[in-house]
Amino acid sequence: MSFIPGQPVTAVVQRIEICKLRQGDNLILGFSIGGGMDQDPGQNPFSEDKTDKGIYVTRVTKGGPAEDAGLMMGDKIMQVNGWDMTMVTHDQARKRLTKKNEDVVRLLVTRKSLEDAVRHSMIQNQAQHQI
Amino acid sequence: MNNFKDNQDSDIQKKIDHEIRMREGTCKLLAACSQKDQALEAAKSLLTCNTRILAYMSELQRMKEAQIMQRVARRPSDAGPLDDRLPCKGKVAISDLRIPLMWKDTEYFKNKGELHRCAVFCVLQLGGQIYDTDMVMVDRTLTDICFDNAIVFNDAGPGFELRVELYSCCSEEEFSAGNAPRKLASKLSSSLGRSSGKKVRASLEPGACSPVYNGGGAPLLLPSPSVPGPKYHLLAYTSLTVAHIRDSFRTHDLSICGNEECSYWLPLYGSVCCRLAAQPDCMTQKMMSGSLKVKQLVEDPQSWTNIYGVLRGTHLICYHRQEDEEARAEPAFTISINKETRIRATEKDPLSKAQSISISNHYGGEEVTHTLATDSRGDTQRWMEAFWQQFYDMSQWKQCCDDLMKIEIPSPRKPTPVTAKQGSLYHEMVTPHPAPSSEGLLLQDNAVSAEIRALLTSYYNDRGKKSHFTVIDTADDLEAVTDILKRHMQEFELRGQLGANPHWMSLFEEAPGRRVGGHSPRPHCRAPRSPRPRPRPGPQSSESDSPCSRRAWPETPPHCRPRTLSLDAKLSSLQGRGYGGLHCQCQAPAASSSAQPPEPGLSCPSFASASTCSNSSSEGSTTPELDSAPFPRSAPGRGSLRNLRAKLDPRAWLQTQV
């Protein structure tokens, strides 16, 4: 995840679609988030850049909808249903995820392993070509 | 002489051909566009192309006419005086264009109703050089139209005329309620107000407003193809000359075309502010240099010092030796050459035979005279000539020669950040099946042929304005993604210096120093970790195994788990041990906060792997404790007070269950 202030953000992202689960009166997704513009980024154990104030997945409930959809702990959420999550407060993020009239949330998440995998594969590709 | 003219001719021809090709491409693009923004941009390029073509054609005509005149005039007297002095050229830069608007206060504070939007841009023309600024969308929420572009014209003479033209095009959708909130939609669709009704009528009758700008007063030398799509109209213009140049922001008057009835009308205040600066060559370049002897009258009147003099701008800089100038050492001294300076060639110095030049300046109240001598008459003549030329240039460029004005060379396009309004991201979709379309950009409208798509790709990639997300649907598509990214990188390499490399390319460069690179110690990573003891069951052990999945990473290459921690996190985790926190770790296998500190033998950059996972919350996060049930919501009562306290504690790193 490269983050240069003032420049557009670039990331390799994965699309994750989570169908909310109804539990009585609540619709839940089955994961927890941490981070936000109003939070202390230094305490985020998942972020590579300790000034990153993005929203991260801090845990994924086992057997829950998020886990089924492929969300992993440590993922950084970039978008929720098209809404940006890189510059939001913690509460705004929570609200965007827990809208009552939405059954499905489509997330764009990024994680280091994804980036590494693509980079690794590109480098391998390069190496092959050079040979 | 003829050769030179022919070269010039062919240059212009090439330029004309280039612009004609651009125009054809733009017309095709315009015809294929579906989105309003793209159409507006394309129409803007079209207008610029047309303007350029016309300018080149008129220049070509002028050159041909001059050629003919030259051939006709055989007698030397007709050819004009040969010793006419020509002033030096210079760079003219215009930047920070700002055009204030003057909305009626009722309009400005109105919150309802459709937003009358116009797309505007400026065309700047100096001699044969034509540039356009970026397009800006203007509506009544703006008080000024600002153009961030800085444009530098090279090779401008002091008699230049810089023409600034403002074009605008109404960008409202058909007056349906496409963008208005639903509540107003019904109101709007049922009735149109008086002003909007006028506008609708005006837009429907193309002849009602001032005619479409087709290139200005010059007779049309080429038929301009009539293309569908948005048309820009000239809204205002002005001309700037040397007299308008200052090193700071100044306001100039605008002449406005059109009136309120036109669809493209904007209430302009009537002036344009900008910074117009110039750097004449005489101020920036070395106009003359050579060895000189200087007699300083202050001391021994008969002493001559050998120096190497360089005439640049308003100074004659004297170095001890020529090498000093190249080495940029401190000069011996500097003589001012400005409008107040008087330079005379004295006939003969009684003691030497050569001519000498005397330079007089007023420093403070005193008059100081330096006397220069050269080695030969020819040199003296050349120096005098250089001084005369310098004075002439200064008289032509006037205030530009008082001081060197700063001109910033605009760097290759800096991508502007995406605003929330635009929100059009390009997604590269990697579809599971290897269809040829999976390689192209997927725009919202699928009915675009591959050729146009390629045009759009190159057009928009150069601008680089948007955030770039490459989306992977499943881990299997890594290869396809890699291919796409590789192709992009190659394209950028081929195109060379056309623009700064997009930032995402840095993601994929090999950076051996990267902290989280998992290249080398890959095999080692896994081994030491396995023999770690499992977390000892503690008071909150109910969740030690279950909640967090212990699943392995997907089958992508065996990298180290990302070591994403800083020392802070590790410290806070060690602190957090007392609170228990979460035991389950997806990332660090088996080692929990309660286990021993990480082994020093780990070859990966060993910031604690153990301390991952939410121990950051020094308060002991509230949510995990509550999941005795599979999907717990916040348990009211006992938990809520703790929740509240946790939320209010500024040190805590909040986590919320969703």
Interface residues (C-beta under 8 A of the other chain):
Chain A: S2 I4 G6 Q7 P8 V9 T10 A11 V12 V13 Q14 R15 L21 Q23 N26 I28 L29 G30 F31 S32 I33 G34 G35 G36 Q39 D40 G42 Q43 N44 P45 F46 S47 E48 K50 T58 R59 V60 T61 K62 G63 G64 E67 M72 M73 G74 M78 G82 D84 H90 R94 L97 T98 L108 R111 K112 S113 L114 E115 D116 A117 V118 R119 H120 S121 M122 I123 N125 Q126
Chain B: P415 P417 V418 A420 G423 G464 K465 K466 S467 H468 F469 T470 V471 I472 D473 A475 L478 E479 V481 T482 D483 L485 K486 P502 H503 W504 S506 L507 F508 E510 R515 V516 G518 S546 P547 C548 S549 W553 P554 T556 P557 H559 R561 P562 T564 L565 S566 D568 A569 S572 S573 L582 C584 C586 Q587 S611 T612 C613 S614 N615 S616 S617 S618 S621 T623 P624 D627 P630 F631 R633 P650 R651 W653 L654 Q655 T656 Q657 V658
